[in-house]
Amino acid sequence: MENHTAVNEFVLVGFMVPPQLNTVLFLAFLVMYVFTLLGNMTIITVYRLDTRLHTPMYFFLSHFSTLEIGYTTVTVPNLLRNQLSQDKAISFQRCMAQMYCFFFFGTAEFFFLALMAFDQYMAICHPLHYHRVMDTRFCSQVVLVSWIMSSLVPICPTIIISGLPFHGSHRINHFFCDVGPVIKLSTSDTFLADLSVFMVSALVVLSSFLLIVFSYVCIIATILRIPSATGRKKAFSTCASHLIVVTIFFGTVIFMYVRPASLDSAEQNKAVSFFYSVVTPMMNPMIYSLRNKEVKEALRKVMERIHSARKTVSVIRGFTY
């Protein structure tokens, strides 16, 4: 890597705004990051504390919240530092590590959205076989495979990109080391790097997208066969939250990568990347909790436990003093 790389660090340009707005953006990014952490940690905590939520759907959701925390933590802390600092440099090694981790968590998001769609498919289309198929062992196995596959997918593209020569500009017109902007800085033929990224991305996106589409075609067909309107509404409400998350995530990703090159804009790319890598992970816990009575009920009971524990501690302290 050292023999082929002329620069030891890159500069992340970030968002081009007037200096007086840097503090405002910093506070906005910080608030969104804190809400993302709190929201997803709440989902994980509620799942662990309430045994009634120990079902495949919430098991997948807890892992989904875990990857969302990692997804934002890869980019936002460095973005916050750069927003108030004049030194926006990032070392070559850290840049490659950030690129790998972002690719890793992005791949995991596709896999877990597909797993959650399959869970909805089994629950609605094959309810009699649901508990036999979606048992604890099967769910643990598919989650483990998803994490392992997500960690393996970015290895080849990252190795190829890290071996490219970078003898020219070292300014990355983005707020993190994304694959596309980094490859554009190389001064050699990037066909192999572009091909490796395209192949693994197409494989991940197409496989998860086809599974999700198949699941929801079957789900919708099954729901339409339910005779009562109340039954159809109840069946659809069970998968509405997941469908909203899938629509938002795939919609932004498709808008980002499936469009003519003539419409490509660096500032627009940064805005869209920020939406699906920062804003969407912040929205997902609210979508799942606000539309799900079980999560809201579990959260209420957890808050009651915390309040009760605080009262007990206060009483004990009173007796002690």
VOBAKE-339606 format. One record per residue (C-alpha): residue in three letters; x, y, z. Coordinates in Angstrom, 3 decimals. Example, Ala and Ser with C-alpha at 12.3 -4.5 7.8 and 13.67 -1.06 7.14 Angstrom:
<recs>
rec rest = ALA&c1 = 12.300&c2 = -4.500&c3 = 7.800
rec rest = SER&c1 = 13.670&c2 = -1.060&c3 = 7.140
</recs>
This chain:
<recs>
rec rest = MET&c1 = 0.000&c2 = 0.000&c3 = 0.000
rec rest = GLU&c1 = 2.818&c2 = 2.407&c3 = 0.896
rec rest = ASN&c1 = 4.608&c2 = 1.674&c3 = -2.411
rec rest = HIS&c1 = 1.579&c2 = 2.639&c3 = -4.511
rec rest = THR&c1 = 0.158&c2 = 5.536&c3 = -2.493
rec rest = ALA&c1 = 1.683&c2 = 8.994&c3 = -2.810
rec rest = VAL&c1 = -0.493&c2 = 10.598&c3 = -0.129
rec rest = ASN&c1 = -0.684&c2 = 9.599&c3 = 3.521
rec rest = GLU&c1 = -3.941&c2 = 11.376&c3 = 4.198
rec rest = PHE&c1 = -7.053&c2 = 12.772&c3 = 2.563
rec rest = VAL&c1 = -9.049&c2 = 15.917&c3 = 3.265
rec rest = LEU&c1 = -12.811&c2 = 15.592&c3 = 3.717
rec rest = VAL&c1 = -14.392&c2 = 18.704&c3 = 2.228
rec rest = GLY&c1 = -17.725&c2 = 18.131&c3 = 3.986
rec rest = PHE&c1 = -20.659&c2 = 20.506&c3 = 3.573
rec rest = MET&c1 = -19.861&c2 = 23.804&c3 = 1.868
rec rest = VAL&c1 = -21.583&c2 = 26.395&c3 = 4.089
rec rest = PRO&c1 = -20.704&c2 = 29.892&c3 = 5.319
rec rest = PRO&c1 = -18.486&c2 = 29.835&c3 = 8.456
rec rest = GLN&c1 = -21.234&c2 = 31.356&c3 = 10.609
rec rest = LEU&c1 = -23.428&c2 = 28.299&c3 = 9.955
rec rest = ASN&c1 = -20.841&c2 = 25.745&c3 = 11.073
rec rest = THR&c1 = -21.949&c2 = 25.916&c3 = 14.715
rec rest = VAL&c1 = -25.615&c2 = 25.594&c3 = 13.736
rec rest = LEU&c1 = -24.889&c2 = 22.520&c3 = 11.613
rec rest = PHE&c1 = -22.740&c2 = 21.063&c3 = 14.375
rec rest = LEU&c1 = -25.584&c2 = 21.340&c3 = 16.890
rec rest = ALA&c1 = -28.098&c2 = 19.914&c3 = 14.396
rec rest = PHE&c1 = -25.851&c2 = 16.939&c3 = 13.605
rec rest = LEU&c1 = -25.170&c2 = 16.374&c3 = 17.302
rec rest = VAL&c1 = -28.871&c2 = 16.383&c3 = 18.202
rec rest = MET&c1 = -29.664&c2 = 13.913&c3 = 15.408
rec rest = TYR&c1 = -26.810&c2 = 11.635&c3 = 16.469
rec rest = VAL&c1 = -27.924&c2 = 11.663&c3 = 20.121
rec rest = PHE&c1 = -31.522&c2 = 10.903&c3 = 19.121
rec rest = THR&c1 = -30.276&c2 = 8.057&c3 = 16.905
rec rest = LEU&c1 = -28.319&c2 = 6.520&c3 = 19.773
rec rest = LEU&c1 = -31.107&c2 = 6.962&c3 = 22.312
rec rest = GLY&c1 = -33.824&c2 = 5.663&c3 = 19.986
rec rest = ASN&c1 = -31.991&c2 = 2.542&c3 = 18.878
rec rest = MET&c1 = -30.615&c2 = 1.803&c3 = 22.353
rec rest = THR&c1 = -34.169&c2 = 2.054&c3 = 23.669
rec rest = ILE&c1 = -35.337&c2 = -0.572&c3 = 21.162
rec rest = ILE&c1 = -32.490&c2 = -2.895&c3 = 22.195
rec rest = THR&c1 = -33.095&c2 = -2.331&c3 = 25.928
rec rest = VAL&c1 = -36.856&c2 = -2.858&c3 = 25.712
rec rest = TYR&c1 = -36.336&c2 = -6.100&c3 = 23.771
rec rest = ARG&c1 = -33.917&c2 = -7.435&c3 = 26.394
rec rest = LEU&c1 = -36.033&c2 = -6.468&c3 = 29.416
rec rest = ASP&c1 = -39.491&c2 = -7.513&c3 = 28.198
rec rest = THR&c1 = -39.764&c2 = -11.259&c3 = 27.592
rec rest = ARG&c1 = -43.004&c2 = -10.800&c3 = 25.653
rec rest = LEU&c1 = -40.953&c2 = -9.225&c3 = 22.873
rec rest = HIS&c1 = -38.705&c2 = -12.273&c3 = 22.555
rec rest = THR&c1 = -40.103&c2 = -13.128&c3 = 19.141
rec rest = PRO&c1 = -38.308&c2 = -13.388&c3 = 15.767
rec rest = MET&c1 = -39.526&c2 = -9.955&c3 = 14.617
rec rest = TYR&c1 = -38.144&c2 = -8.122&c3 = 17.645
rec rest = PHE&c1 = -35.021&c2 = -10.286&c3 = 17.654
rec rest = PHE&c1 = -34.283&c2 = -9.076&c3 = 14.122
rec rest = LEU&c1 = -35.285&c2 = -5.525&c3 = 15.091
rec rest = SER&c1 = -32.809&c2 = -5.475&c3 = 17.993
rec rest = HIS&c1 = -29.984&c2 = -6.467&c3 = 15.641
rec rest = PHE&c1 = -31.240&c2 = -3.929&c3 = 13.116
rec rest = SER&c1 = -31.021&c2 = -1.219&c3 = 15.783
rec rest = THR&c1 = -27.488&c2 = -2.365&c3 = 16.621
rec rest = LEU&c1 = -26.329&c2 = -1.952&c3 = 13.032
rec rest = GLU&c1 = -28.044&c2 = 1.447&c3 = 12.822
rec rest = ILE&c1 = -25.945&c2 = 2.630&c3 = 15.765
rec rest = GLY&c1 = -22.808&c2 = 1.399&c3 = 14.009
rec rest = TYR&c1 = -23.936&c2 = 2.876&c3 = 10.688
rec rest = THR&c1 = -24.106&c2 = 6.410&c3 = 12.099
rec rest = THR&c1 = -21.128&c2 = 6.091&c3 = 14.445
rec rest = VAL&c1 = -18.880&c2 = 5.335&c3 = 11.474
rec rest = THR&c1 = -19.471&c2 = 8.789&c3 = 9.984
rec rest = VAL&c1 = -21.074&c2 = 11.263&c3 = 12.411
rec rest = PRO&c1 = -18.369&c2 = 11.648&c3 = 15.114
rec rest = ASN&c1 = -15.779&c2 = 12.477&c3 = 12.464
rec rest = LEU&c1 = -18.292&c2 = 14.810&c3 = 10.776
rec rest = LEU&c1 = -18.831&c2 = 16.620&c3 = 14.081
rec rest = ARG&c1 = -15.086&c2 = 17.059&c3 = 14.551
rec rest = ASN&c1 = -14.611&c2 = 18.396&c3 = 11.032
rec rest = GLN&c1 = -17.535&c2 = 20.788&c3 = 11.334
rec rest = LEU&c1 = -15.757&c2 = 22.892&c3 = 13.978
rec rest = SER&c1 = -12.163&c2 = 22.182&c3 = 13.017
rec rest = GLN&c1 = -9.961&c2 = 23.716&c3 = 10.367
rec rest = ASP&c1 = -8.061&c2 = 20.440&c3 = 10.093
rec rest = LYS&c1 = -10.318&c2 = 18.120&c3 = 8.091
rec rest = ALA&c1 = -7.600&c2 = 15.591&c3 = 7.318
rec rest = ILE&c1 = -8.112&c2 = 11.855&c3 = 7.707
rec rest = SER&c1 = -5.257&c2 = 9.377&c3 = 7.415
rec rest = PHE&c1 = -5.202&c2 = 6.925&c3 = 4.530
rec rest = GLN&c1 = -5.614&c2 = 3.960&c3 = 6.903
rec rest = ARG&c1 = -8.544&c2 = 5.567&c3 = 8.762
rec rest = CYS&c1 = -10.175&c2 = 6.456&c3 = 5.445
rec rest = MET&c1 = -9.977&c2 = 2.857&c3 = 4.230
rec rest = ALA&c1 = -11.281&c2 = 1.615&c3 = 7.589
rec rest = GLN&c1 = -14.199&c2 = 4.062&c3 = 7.486
rec rest = MET&c1 = -15.023&c2 = 3.042&c3 = 3.925
rec rest = TYR&c1 = -14.979&c2 = -0.649&c3 = 4.871
rec rest = CYS&c1 = -17.149&c2 = -0.152&c3 = 7.982
rec rest = PHE&c1 = -19.705&c2 = 1.954&c3 = 6.111
rec rest = PHE&c1 = -19.878&c2 = -0.712&c3 = 3.385
rec rest = PHE&c1 = -20.185&c2 = -3.392&c3 = 6.085
rec rest = PHE&c1 = -23.081&c2 = -1.790&c3 = 7.974
rec rest = GLY&c1 = -24.813&c2 = -0.801&c3 = 4.720
rec rest = THR&c1 = -24.663&c2 = -4.413&c3 = 3.535
rec rest = ALA&c1 = -25.991&c2 = -5.617&c3 = 6.888
rec rest = GLU&c1 = -28.944&c2 = -3.230&c3 = 6.573
rec rest = PHE&c1 = -29.979&c2 = -4.796&c3 = 3.260
rec rest = PHE&c1 = -29.702&c2 = -8.294&c3 = 4.729
rec rest = PHE&c1 = -31.694&c2 = -7.503&c3 = 7.865
rec rest = LEU&c1 = -34.436&c2 = -5.723&c3 = 5.953
rec rest = ALA&c1 = -34.736&c2 = -8.875&c3 = 3.835
rec rest = LEU&c1 = -34.834&c2 = -11.091&c3 = 6.954
rec rest = MET&c1 = -37.558&c2 = -8.955&c3 = 8.504
rec rest = ALA&c1 = -39.564&c2 = -9.143&c3 = 5.270
rec rest = PHE&c1 = -39.225&c2 = -12.941&c3 = 5.290
rec rest = ASP&c1 = -40.438&c2 = -12.993&c3 = 8.901
rec rest = GLN&c1 = -43.527&c2 = -10.984&c3 = 7.915
rec rest = TYR&c1 = -44.089&c2 = -13.338&c3 = 4.981
rec rest = MET&c1 = -44.027&c2 = -16.423&c3 = 7.215
rec rest = ALA&c1 = -46.255&c2 = -14.808&c3 = 9.848
rec rest = ILE&c1 = -48.971&c2 = -13.741&c3 = 7.385
rec rest = CYS&c1 = -48.750&c2 = -16.288&c3 = 4.562
rec rest = HIS&c1 = -47.851&c2 = -19.414&c3 = 6.567
rec rest = PRO&c1 = -49.053&c2 = -18.808&c3 = 10.137
rec rest = LEU&c1 = -49.461&c2 = -22.530&c3 = 10.904
rec rest = HIS&c1 = -45.810&c2 = -23.235&c3 = 10.108
rec rest = TYR&c1 = -44.454&c2 = -19.983&c3 = 11.532
rec rest = HIS&c1 = -43.302&c2 = -21.199&c3 = 14.954
rec rest = ARG&c1 = -41.867&c2 = -24.408&c3 = 13.536
rec rest = VAL&c1 = -39.765&c2 = -22.620&c3 = 10.920
rec rest = MET&c1 = -38.925&c2 = -19.384&c3 = 12.766
rec rest = ASP&c1 = -37.591&c2 = -21.014&c3 = 15.910
rec rest = THR&c1 = -34.767&c2 = -19.653&c3 = 18.049
rec rest = ARG&c1 = -32.091&c2 = -21.779&c3 = 16.413
rec rest = PHE&c1 = -33.027&c2 = -20.778&c3 = 12.858
rec rest = CYS&c1 = -33.225&c2 = -17.069&c3 = 13.725
rec rest = SER&c1 = -29.848&c2 = -17.151&c3 = 15.468
rec rest = GLN&c1 = -28.281&c2 = -18.933&c3 = 12.503
rec rest = VAL&c1 = -29.572&c2 = -16.534&c3 = 9.840
rec rest = VAL&c1 = -28.546&c2 = -13.519&c3 = 11.939
rec rest = LEU&c1 = -25.043&c2 = -14.941&c3 = 12.401
rec rest = VAL&c1 = -24.751&c2 = -15.667&c3 = 8.676
rec rest = SER&c1 = -25.954&c2 = -12.130&c3 = 7.868
rec rest = TRP&c1 = -23.298&c2 = -10.539&c3 = 10.082
rec rest = ILE&c1 = -20.554&c2 = -12.783&c3 = 8.695
rec rest = MET&c1 = -21.551&c2 = -12.196&c3 = 5.069
rec rest = SER&c1 = -21.794&c2 = -8.446&c3 = 5.699
rec rest = SER&c1 = -18.236&c2 = -8.434&c3 = 7.034
rec rest = LEU&c1 = -16.897&c2 = -10.432&c3 = 4.066
rec rest = VAL&c1 = -18.588&c2 = -8.535&c3 = 1.233
rec rest = PRO&c1 = -16.545&c2 = -5.283&c3 = 1.504
rec rest = ILE&c1 = -13.148&c2 = -6.990&c3 = 1.854
rec rest = CYS&c1 = -12.368&c2 = -7.438&c3 = -1.850
rec rest = PRO&c1 = -13.406&c2 = -3.913&c3 = -2.968
rec rest = THR&c1 = -11.569&c2 = -2.337&c3 = -0.026
rec rest = ILE&c1 = -8.338&c2 = -4.219&c3 = -0.806
rec rest = ILE&c1 = -8.522&c2 = -3.243&c3 = -4.486
rec rest = ILE&c1 = -9.248&c2 = 0.413&c3 = -3.734
rec rest = SER&c1 = -6.519&c2 = 0.625&c3 = -1.095
rec rest = GLY&c1 = -3.998&c2 = -0.576&c3 = -3.714
rec rest = LEU&c1 = -4.848&c2 = 2.213&c3 = -6.174
rec rest = PRO&c1 = -2.283&c2 = 5.004&c3 = -6.663
rec rest = PHE&c1 = -3.322&c2 = 8.455&c3 = -5.437
rec rest = HIS&c1 = -0.759&c2 = 10.887&c3 = -6.812
rec rest = GLY&c1 = -3.044&c2 = 13.826&c3 = -7.583
rec rest = SER&c1 = -5.627&c2 = 15.659&c3 = -5.497
rec rest = HIS&c1 = -6.315&c2 = 14.263&c3 = -2.049
rec rest = ARG&c1 = -9.483&c2 = 16.308&c3 = -1.375
rec rest = ILE&c1 = -12.571&c2 = 14.085&c3 = -1.050
rec rest = ASN&c1 = -15.696&c2 = 16.080&c3 = -1.912
rec rest = HIS&c1 = -17.818&c2 = 14.318&c3 = 0.690
rec rest = PHE&c1 = -18.292&c2 = 14.236&c3 = 4.463
rec rest = PHE&c1 = -16.903&c2 = 10.697&c3 = 4.778
rec rest = CYS&c1 = -14.781&c2 = 8.265&c3 = 2.772
rec rest = ASP&c1 = -17.444&c2 = 6.907&c3 = 0.448
rec rest = VAL&c1 = -16.431&c2 = 4.459&c3 = -2.260
rec rest = GLY&c1 = -17.247&c2 = 6.611&c3 = -5.291
rec rest = PRO&c1 = -15.502&c2 = 9.853&c3 = -4.271
rec rest = VAL&c1 = -12.391&c2 = 7.942&c3 = -3.162
rec rest = ILE&c1 = -12.102&c2 = 6.024&c3 = -6.449
rec rest = LYS&c1 = -12.419&c2 = 9.282&c3 = -8.419
rec rest = LEU&c1 = -9.196&c2 = 10.535&c3 = -6.823
rec rest = SER&c1 = -7.094&c2 = 7.691&c3 = -8.206
rec rest = THR&c1 = -4.704&c2 = 8.565&c3 = -11.027
rec rest = SER&c1 = -4.767&c2 = 5.103&c3 = -12.629
rec rest = ASP&c1 = -7.284&c2 = 2.886&c3 = -14.388
rec rest = THR&c1 = -10.078&c2 = 2.194&c3 = -11.905
rec rest = PHE&c1 = -11.985&c2 = -0.348&c3 = -13.992
rec rest = LEU&c1 = -11.257&c2 = -3.255&c3 = -11.616
rec rest = ALA&c1 = -12.191&c2 = -1.202&c3 = -8.537
rec rest = ASP&c1 = -15.423&c2 = 0.032&c3 = -10.146
rec rest = LEU&c1 = -16.272&c2 = -3.495&c3 = -11.297
rec rest = SER&c1 = -15.681&c2 = -5.042&c3 = -7.863
rec rest = VAL&c1 = -17.876&c2 = -2.416&c3 = -6.163
rec rest = PHE&c1 = -20.591&c2 = -2.795&c3 = -8.796
rec rest = MET&c1 = -20.606&c2 = -6.611&c3 = -8.621
rec rest = VAL&c1 = -20.836&c2 = -6.932&c3 = -4.841
rec rest = SER&c1 = -23.317&c2 = -4.051&c3 = -4.575
rec rest = ALA&c1 = -25.530&c2 = -5.499&c3 = -7.299
rec rest = LEU&c1 = -25.424&c2 = -8.921&c3 = -5.651
rec rest = VAL&c1 = -26.379&c2 = -7.558&c3 = -2.229
rec rest = VAL&c1 = -29.012&c2 = -5.099&c3 = -3.426
rec rest = LEU&c1 = -30.650&c2 = -7.413&c3 = -5.966
rec rest = SER&c1 = -30.762&c2 = -10.457&c3 = -3.684
rec rest = SER&c1 = -32.299&c2 = -8.524&c3 = -0.784
rec rest = PHE&c1 = -34.599&c2 = -6.509&c3 = -3.060
rec rest = LEU&c1 = -35.954&c2 = -9.618&c3 = -4.814
rec rest = LEU&c1 = -36.584&c2 = -11.367&c3 = -1.506
rec rest = ILE&c1 = -38.409&c2 = -8.315&c3 = -0.146
rec rest = VAL&c1 = -40.493&c2 = -7.903&c3 = -3.317
rec rest = PHE&c1 = -41.394&c2 = -11.609&c3 = -3.354
rec rest = SER&c1 = -42.356&c2 = -11.478&c3 = 0.329
rec rest = TYR&c1 = -44.608&c2 = -8.443&c3 = -0.064
rec rest = VAL&c1 = -46.259&c2 = -9.698&c3 = -3.253
rec rest = CYS&c1 = -47.254&c2 = -12.835&c3 = -1.352
rec rest = ILE&c1 = -48.239&c2 = -10.799&c3 = 1.731
rec rest = ILE&c1 = -50.455&c2 = -8.434&c3 = -0.252
rec rest = ALA&c1 = -52.058&c2 = -11.330&c3 = -2.141
rec rest = THR&c1 = -52.788&c2 = -13.083&c3 = 1.159
rec rest = ILE&c1 = -54.181&c2 = -9.934&c3 = 2.785
rec rest = LEU&c1 = -56.505&c2 = -9.274&c3 = -0.169
rec rest = ARG&c1 = -58.010&c2 = -12.750&c3 = 0.272
rec rest = ILE&c1 = -59.035&c2 = -11.978&c3 = 3.866
rec rest = PRO&c1 = -62.853&c2 = -11.550&c3 = 3.765
rec rest = SER&c1 = -63.291&c2 = -8.900&c3 = 6.479
rec rest = ALA&c1 = -62.012&c2 = -5.332&c3 = 6.224
rec rest = THR&c1 = -61.003&c2 = -5.434&c3 = 9.895
rec rest = GLY&c1 = -58.901&c2 = -8.529&c3 = 9.296
rec rest = ARG&c1 = -57.189&c2 = -6.956&c3 = 6.275
rec rest = LYS&c1 = -56.411&c2 = -3.798&c3 = 8.243
rec rest = LYS&c1 = -55.000&c2 = -5.766&c3 = 11.175
rec rest = ALA&c1 = -52.846&c2 = -7.935&c3 = 8.897
rec rest = PHE&c1 = -51.472&c2 = -4.938&c3 = 7.023
rec rest = SER&c1 = -50.720&c2 = -3.015&c3 = 10.229
rec rest = THR&c1 = -48.335&c2 = -5.782&c3 = 11.328
rec rest = CYS&c1 = -45.998&c2 = -5.090&c3 = 8.399
rec rest = ALA&c1 = -46.683&c2 = -1.370&c3 = 7.835
rec rest = SER&c1 = -43.688&c2 = -0.161&c3 = 9.882
rec rest = HIS&c1 = -41.251&c2 = -2.417&c3 = 8.058
rec rest = LEU&c1 = -42.713&c2 = -1.435&c3 = 4.687
rec rest = ILE&c1 = -42.221&c2 = 2.269&c3 = 5.507
rec rest = VAL&c1 = -38.562&c2 = 1.684&c3 = 6.460
rec rest = VAL&c1 = -37.947&c2 = -0.397&c3 = 3.314
rec rest = THR&c1 = -39.535&c2 = 2.258&c3 = 1.099
rec rest = ILE&c1 = -37.477&c2 = 5.086&c3 = 2.608
rec rest = PHE&c1 = -34.167&c2 = 3.207&c3 = 2.515
rec rest = PHE&c1 = -34.482&c2 = 1.679&c3 = -0.948
rec rest = GLY&c1 = -35.979&c2 = 4.889&c3 = -2.317
rec rest = THR&c1 = -33.002&c2 = 6.999&c3 = -1.259
rec rest = VAL&c1 = -30.444&c2 = 4.379&c3 = -2.344
rec rest = ILE&c1 = -32.061&c2 = 3.987&c3 = -5.782
rec rest = PHE&c1 = -32.239&c2 = 7.764&c3 = -6.175
rec rest = MET&c1 = -28.557&c2 = 7.948&c3 = -5.218
rec rest = TYR&c1 = -27.176&c2 = 5.311&c3 = -7.565
rec rest = VAL&c1 = -29.769&c2 = 4.630&c3 = -10.287
rec rest = ARG&c1 = -29.938&c2 = 7.858&c3 = -12.285
rec rest = PRO&c1 = -28.240&c2 = 9.410&c3 = -15.328
rec rest = ALA&c1 = -24.681&c2 = 10.674&c3 = -14.875
rec rest = SER&c1 = -25.769&c2 = 14.073&c3 = -16.215
rec rest = LEU&c1 = -27.872&c2 = 14.564&c3 = -13.076
rec rest = ASP&c1 = -24.978&c2 = 13.714&c3 = -10.770
rec rest = SER&c1 = -24.117&c2 = 16.492&c3 = -8.314
rec rest = ALA&c1 = -21.557&c2 = 16.359&c3 = -5.512
rec rest = GLU&c1 = -23.618&c2 = 18.514&c3 = -3.149
rec rest = GLN&c1 = -26.780&c2 = 16.562&c3 = -3.932
rec rest = ASN&c1 = -24.944&c2 = 13.279&c3 = -3.350
rec rest = LYS&c1 = -23.784&c2 = 14.493&c3 = 0.057
rec rest = ALA&c1 = -27.315&c2 = 15.518&c3 = 1.009
rec rest = VAL&c1 = -28.826&c2 = 12.183&c3 = -0.060
rec rest = SER&c1 = -26.017&c2 = 10.218&c3 = 1.623
rec rest = PHE&c1 = -26.615&c2 = 12.176&c3 = 4.818
rec rest = PHE&c1 = -30.328&c2 = 11.358&c3 = 4.641
rec rest = TYR&c1 = -29.987&c2 = 7.580&c3 = 4.359
rec rest = SER&c1 = -26.934&c2 = 7.269&c3 = 6.641
rec rest = VAL&c1 = -27.936&c2 = 9.690&c3 = 9.432
rec rest = VAL&c1 = -31.558&c2 = 10.847&c3 = 9.163
rec rest = THR&c1 = -33.071&c2 = 7.438&c3 = 8.353
rec rest = PRO&c1 = -31.416&c2 = 5.621&c3 = 11.316
rec rest = MET&c1 = -32.826&c2 = 8.376&c3 = 13.560
rec rest = MET&c1 = -36.340&c2 = 7.944&c3 = 12.121
rec rest = ASN&c1 = -36.472&c2 = 4.138&c3 = 12.230
rec rest = PRO&c1 = -36.932&c2 = 3.739&c3 = 16.020
rec rest = MET&c1 = -39.752&c2 = 6.302&c3 = 15.934
rec rest = ILE&c1 = -41.433&c2 = 4.499&c3 = 13.028
rec rest = TYR&c1 = -41.306&c2 = 1.140&c3 = 14.786
rec rest = SER&c1 = -42.245&c2 = 2.406&c3 = 18.257
rec rest = LEU&c1 = -44.966&c2 = 4.896&c3 = 17.327
rec rest = ARG&c1 = -46.799&c2 = 2.415&c3 = 15.088
rec rest = ASN&c1 = -46.349&c2 = -0.616&c3 = 17.338
rec rest = LYS&c1 = -48.568&c2 = -1.052&c3 = 20.389
rec rest = GLU&c1 = -46.399&c2 = -3.863&c3 = 21.796
rec rest = VAL&c1 = -43.268&c2 = -1.711&c3 = 21.773
rec rest = LYS&c1 = -45.097&c2 = 1.248&c3 = 23.341
rec rest = GLU&c1 = -46.560&c2 = -0.987&c3 = 26.049
rec rest = ALA&c1 = -43.177&c2 = -2.589&c3 = 26.752
rec rest = LEU&c1 = -41.535&c2 = 0.841&c3 = 26.891
rec rest = ARG&c1 = -44.179&c2 = 2.068&c3 = 29.318
rec rest = LYS&c1 = -43.539&c2 = -0.882&c3 = 31.634
rec rest = VAL&c1 = -39.783&c2 = -0.387&c3 = 31.456
rec rest = MET&c1 = -40.236&c2 = 3.276&c3 = 32.422
rec rest = GLU&c1 = -42.463&c2 = 2.212&c3 = 35.325
rec rest = ARG&c1 = -39.756&c2 = -0.190&c3 = 36.500
rec rest = ILE&c1 = -37.142&c2 = 2.548&c3 = 36.339
rec rest = HIS&c1 = -39.419&c2 = 4.960&c3 = 38.209
rec rest = SER&c1 = -40.150&c2 = 2.312&c3 = 40.850
rec rest = ALA&c1 = -36.453&c2 = 1.543&c3 = 41.243
rec rest = ARG&c1 = -35.682&c2 = 5.247&c3 = 41.735
rec rest = LYS&c1 = -38.361&c2 = 5.533&c3 = 44.414
rec rest = THR&c1 = -36.933&c2 = 2.493&c3 = 46.190
rec rest = VAL&c1 = -33.432&c2 = 3.973&c3 = 46.101
rec rest = SER&c1 = -34.771&c2 = 7.270&c3 = 47.461
rec rest = VAL&c1 = -36.530&c2 = 5.474&c3 = 50.342
rec rest = ILE&c1 = -33.384&c2 = 3.512&c3 = 51.190
rec rest = ARG&c1 = -31.302&c2 = 6.679&c3 = 51.161
rec rest = GLY&c1 = -33.867&c2 = 8.355&c3 = 53.442
rec rest = PHE&c1 = -33.593&c2 = 5.538&c3 = 55.961
rec rest = THR&c1 = -29.799&c2 = 5.614&c3 = 55.706
rec rest = TYR&c1 = -29.564&c2 = 9.322&c3 = 56.495
</recs>
